[in-house]
Amino acid sequence: MHTSDWAEDLFRRISVPRLAGTSVLPEVEAAIADRLSRLGYTVRLERFKASPRALVAVASAGAACGWVVLISAPFLVVDFPGWSVAITGFAALLFVMMLAFGIADGVVPQRRPEVDATNICAQRADKPALWLVAHCDSKGQGVSLAGRVLAVTTLGTGLSILVVDLLARIYTPLPWWAVAPAVLLTVMGGAVLSRGAVSNDSPGAVDNATGVVAALVAAEHLRHRHDVGVLVTGAEEFAMAGARAWVITTGANGSFINFDGIDSRGRHRVMIHGSRRHGSADRSREIAEAVADALASSGAEVVRRGLPPGVLVDGVALNRAGMPGVTVSRGSWRTLQVVHTKSDRSERVDVGAAVSAGRAAARAVETLLG
């Protein structure tokens, strides 16, 4: 079967709501594993447990920050002992931080149970030099990815102003116009983030059926190599749970190219994951250069930028474990408005963009590995 034929077929089959732990996801994983087997890879399914605790933590923190600024605002403007106002305000913010980390780490109980999830690992030899990575799950939320980016930026700005206000309040009561921006921005950002309930109503065509197709197309063009592996993670939407489980059980080795959201409109984005602490920054930049050059040679418009605020991808977890690499995506602001909503459907996406990205990545790998 020609690449474009199986890619289109697979894309349609996996572009269905598939939240981690739901009954449809095993069928999607089986289709992906079957394609990798047909490409000649040895496929292994790695089971693990995943929890939406981190999503609950973000929603709780957003709501709590809004309440902190609302309660603190009157004391910032009235004549009241300044040190007590500042200490109380900072203590409240610290409590919110501890609450969020407590929920995320499982110390503070929450109602959402753990679910069964699966990583699909395909390789032709032990310890590949480079991994092609994509996640296969999807999720719906009360706010799109664009809304989350705006909410995180707004909340962060509001909290920064609040910190300045608390420090200034040590010396004197503040005018209302100095406090109003902190209240407005923090409440707005926190309210949006608090709408973080997860649902299984997004088909996840861009996020991330396209990424899976791109990874498998690259794997097809590199199937003659024994130093390339494929990792299709589960439960990425639960704070990169699959990638974090994989580095714990398998061990971080080699470098990676992660595909996450390849829309058929907008510019390609190559995001570098590099940590000086792990010595991965230079290799990540080398991978980014090779991928960007390969995409540009196919006529694509490419930019190299960091992750938008509030956006996490598997590449973050892999790099934290010491692996150098990049995340490849494509889209526009409209793409972010669709991701994590019911509108992220296969009908609005041309899978040919993912096929082209996969082919370009394969050319980059040939350059990198020789």
C-alpha positions in Angstrom: 0.0 0.0 0.0 1.3 3.4 -1.0 2.2 5.8 1.9 -0.5 8.3 1.1 -3.1 5.5 1.1 -2.3 3.9 4.4 -1.6 7.3 6.0 -5.1 8.6 5.0 -6.7 5.3 6.2 -4.9 5.3 9.5 -5.6 9.0 10.1 -9.4 8.5 9.7 -9.4 5.4 11.9 -7.6 7.1 14.8 -9.3 10.5 14.6 -11.9 9.6 17.2 -12.4 10.7 20.8 -9.9 8.6 22.7 -9.3 9.9 26.2 -6.9 7.8 28.2 -8.8 5.0 30.0 -11.7 4.9 27.6 -12.8 1.8 25.6 -12.0 3.2 22.2 -8.3 3.8 22.8 -7.2 0.1 22.7 -8.6 -0.1 19.1 -6.5 2.9 18.1 -3.4 1.5 19.7 -3.9 -1.8 17.9 -4.1 0.0 14.6 -0.9 1.8 15.3 0.9 -1.3 16.5 -0.2 -3.2 13.4 1.2 -0.6 11.1 4.5 -0.6 12.9 4.6 -4.4 12.7 3.9 -4.2 9.0 6.9 -1.9 8.7 9.2 -4.6 10.1 9.6 -3.2 13.7 9.4 -5.4 16.8 6.5 -3.9 18.8 6.2 -4.0 22.5 3.2 -2.7 24.6 4.2 -1.2 27.9 1.3 -0.9 30.4 1.2 1.7 33.1 -1.2 3.7 35.3 -2.1 7.3 34.7 -4.0 9.9 36.6 -5.5 13.3 35.7 -4.2 14.7 39.0 -2.1 17.4 37.3 -5.1 18.7 35.4 -7.1 18.9 38.6 -4.2 20.7 40.3 -4.1 23.4 37.6 -7.9 23.9 37.8 -7.7 24.1 41.6 -4.8 26.5 41.5 -6.5 28.8 39.1 -9.7 29.0 41.2 -7.7 29.5 44.4 -5.5 32.3 43.0 -8.7 34.2 42.1 -10.0 33.9 45.6 -6.7 35.0 47.1 -6.6 38.2 45.1 -10.2 39.0 45.8 -9.7 38.5 49.6 -6.4 40.4 49.6 -7.6 43.4 47.5 -9.5 45.3 50.3 -6.5 45.1 52.7 -4.2 46.5 50.0 -6.1 49.8 49.9 -7.3 50.3 53.5 -5.2 51.6 56.4 -4.1 48.3 58.0 -0.6 47.1 59.3 1.4 46.7 56.1 3.6 43.8 57.2 0.6 41.7 58.3 -1.1 42.3 54.9 2.1 41.3 53.0 2.8 38.2 55.1 -0.7 37.0 54.9 -0.9 37.5 51.1 2.4 35.7 50.5 1.4 32.9 52.9 -1.9 32.5 50.9 0.0 32.2 47.6 2.4 29.7 49.1 -0.6 27.7 50.3 -2.0 27.7 46.8 1.3 26.4 45.4 1.5 23.7 48.1 -2.1 22.7 47.4 -1.4 22.4 43.7 1.7 20.3 44.1 0.0 18.2 46.7 -2.8 17.3 44.3 -0.4 16.7 41.4 1.8 14.4 43.6 -1.2 12.5 45.0 -0.6 13.8 48.6 -3.9 15.6 48.5 -6.7 13.2 47.5 -9.0 13.9 44.5 -11.9 12.1 43.1 -10.6 11.1 39.6 -9.2 7.5 39.7 -6.2 6.2 37.9 -6.7 4.6 34.5 -4.9 2.0 32.5 -2.7 3.4 29.7 -0.2 2.0 27.2 3.0 3.1 25.5 3.8 1.5 22.1 7.5 0.9 21.7 8.8 -0.3 18.3 12.4 -0.9 17.4 14.8 -3.1 15.4 17.7 -3.2 17.9 18.5 -2.4 21.5 19.0 1.2 22.5 18.3 3.1 19.3 20.3 6.3 18.8 17.1 8.3 17.9 13.4 7.9 18.8 10.5 9.1 16.7 7.8 10.1 19.2 4.1 11.0 19.2 1.2 10.6 21.6 -2.0 8.8 20.5 -4.5 10.0 23.1 -6.8 13.0 22.9 -8.9 15.0 25.4 -11.6 17.6 25.4 -11.7 20.5 27.9 -13.9 23.4 28.8 -11.4 25.7 27.2 -9.3 25.4 24.0 -5.6 25.3 23.9 -5.6 29.0 22.8 -7.8 29.8 25.8 -5.3 28.1 28.1 -2.3 30.0 26.6 -4.1 33.3 27.2 -5.3 32.2 30.6 -1.8 31.3 31.8 -0.3 34.5 30.4 -3.1 36.6 32.0 -2.8 34.8 35.4 1.0 35.1 35.4 0.8 38.8 34.7 -1.9 39.3 37.4 0.1 37.4 40.0 3.3 39.3 39.2 1.4 42.6 39.7 0.0 41.2 43.0 3.4 40.4 44.3 4.6 43.9 43.5 1.5 45.3 45.3 2.1 43.2 48.4 5.7 44.4 48.6 4.6 48.0 48.1 1.9 47.6 50.7 4.5 47.1 53.4 5.2 50.8 53.3 1.8 52.4 52.5 -1.8 51.7 51.5 -2.2 51.6 47.7 -4.6 53.5 45.4 -7.4 51.4 43.9 -6.0 51.8 40.4 -2.7 50.1 41.4 -4.6 47.1 42.8 -7.3 46.8 40.1 -5.0 45.2 37.4 -3.9 42.5 39.7 -7.5 41.7 40.6 -8.8 41.8 37.1 -6.1 39.8 35.4 -5.8 37.1 38.2 -9.5 36.6 38.4 -9.9 36.3 34.6 -6.9 34.0 34.2 -7.8 31.9 37.2 -11.4 31.5 36.2 -10.5 30.2 32.7 -8.0 27.7 34.1 -10.5 26.5 36.6 -12.6 25.2 33.7 -10.2 22.3 33.4 -12.7 19.4 33.5 -11.7 16.7 31.1 -14.1 15.1 28.7 -13.9 12.5 25.9 -15.5 14.6 23.1 -12.5 15.8 21.0 -11.6 13.6 18.0 -8.0 14.9 18.3 -7.3 15.1 14.6 -4.5 17.7 14.8 -3.8 16.8 18.4 -2.4 14.2 17.8 -3.5 11.9 15.0 -1.4 14.0 12.6 1.6 13.6 14.9 1.2 9.8 14.9 1.0 9.7 11.1 4.1 11.9 10.8 6.0 9.6 13.1 5.0 6.5 11.3 5.7 7.9 7.9 9.2 8.8 9.1 9.5 5.3 10.5 8.5 3.8 7.1 11.3 5.8 5.4 13.8 4.7 8.0 12.9 1.1 8.4 16.2 0.0 6.8 18.0 1.4 9.9 18.5 -0.4 13.2 19.4 2.7 15.1 15.9 4.3 15.0 13.0 3.5 17.3 9.4 4.6 17.6 7.7 5.6 20.8 3.9 6.3 20.7 3.0 7.4 24.2 -0.3 7.1 26.0 -1.9 9.5 28.5 0.2 12.5 27.2 -2.8 14.6 27.9 -2.5 13.6 31.6 0.7 15.7 32.1 2.9 13.6 29.8 2.3 10.5 31.9 3.3 8.1 29.2 6.7 9.7 28.5 7.4 10.0 32.2 6.5 6.3 32.7 8.7 5.3 29.7 11.9 7.0 31.0 11.4 5.4 34.4 10.9 1.8 33.1 13.0 1.9 30.0 15.6 4.5 30.8 16.4 7.6 28.9 18.7 6.8 26.0 19.4 8.5 22.6 17.8 11.6 21.2 14.3 12.2 19.9 12.1 14.0 17.4 8.6 14.5 18.8 5.6 15.2 16.6 2.7 17.0 18.2 0.1 18.7 16.1 0.8 18.9 12.4 -2.0 21.1 11.0 -2.3 21.6 7.2 -2.2 25.4 7.6 0.2 27.8 9.3 3.9 27.7 9.8 6.0 24.8 10.9 7.5 25.2 14.4 10.6 23.4 15.5 10.8 23.7 19.3 14.2 22.9 20.9 14.4 21.0 24.2 17.8 21.5 25.6 19.1 21.5 29.2 22.6 22.7 30.1 22.4 20.6 33.2 22.0 17.4 31.2 24.4 18.6 28.5 21.7 18.2 25.8 21.4 21.8 24.5 24.0 21.5 21.8 22.7 18.2 20.4 19.1 19.6 20.5 20.2 22.6 18.4 21.9 20.3 16.0 18.7 18.2 15.6 16.6 21.4 15.2 18.9 22.7 12.5 18.7 19.4 10.5 14.9 19.2 10.9 14.3 22.8 10.0 16.6 22.5 6.9 14.8 19.4 5.8 11.4 21.1 6.2 12.5 24.2 4.4 13.9 22.2 1.5 10.4 20.9 0.9 9.1 24.4 0.6 7.8 24.8 4.2 7.9 28.0 6.2 9.8 27.2 9.4 10.3 29.0 12.6 12.3 27.9 15.7 10.6 29.0 18.9 10.0 27.8 22.4 6.8 26.3 23.7 3.9 28.7 24.2 3.1 29.4 27.9 0.8 26.8 29.4 1.7 24.1 26.7 3.4 20.9 27.7 4.5 18.1 25.3 6.3 14.8 25.7 9.6 16.4 24.7 9.6 18.3 28.0 9.5 15.0 30.0 12.1 13.3 27.8 14.5 16.2 28.0 14.1 16.4 31.8 15.3 12.8 31.8 18.4 13.9 29.9 17.5 13.2 26.2 18.2 15.9 23.6 15.6 16.6 21.0 13.0 18.8 19.4 9.2 18.9 19.0 7.8 19.5 15.5 4.4 21.1 15.0 2.5 23.2 12.5 -0.4 25.5 12.9 -1.7 29.0 13.5 -3.6 30.8 16.2 -6.8 29.2 14.7 -5.2 25.8 15.3 -4.9 26.5 19.0 -8.5 27.6 19.1 -9.5 24.1 17.8 -7.3 21.9 19.9 -9.0 20.2 22.8 -12.5 21.0 21.4 -15.1 19.1 19.4 -14.0 21.0 16.3 -10.6 19.1 16.1 -12.0 16.8 13.4 -10.3 15.0 10.5 -12.5 16.9 8.0 -10.6 20.2 8.5 -7.1 18.7 8.1 -5.2 17.5 5.1 -3.2 14.5 6.2 -0.7 15.2 3.4 0.9 17.9 5.7 1.7 15.2 8.2 3.1 12.9 5.5 5.4 15.6 4.3 6.6 16.4 7.8 7.4 12.7 8.3 9.3 12.5 5.1 11.3 15.6 6.0 12.1 14.3 9.4 13.4 11.0 7.9 15.7 13.0 5.7 16.9 14.9 8.8 17.6 11.7 10.6 19.7 10.3 7.7 21.8 13.5 7.9 22.1 13.3 11.7 23.0 9.6 11.9 24.8 9.3 8.7 
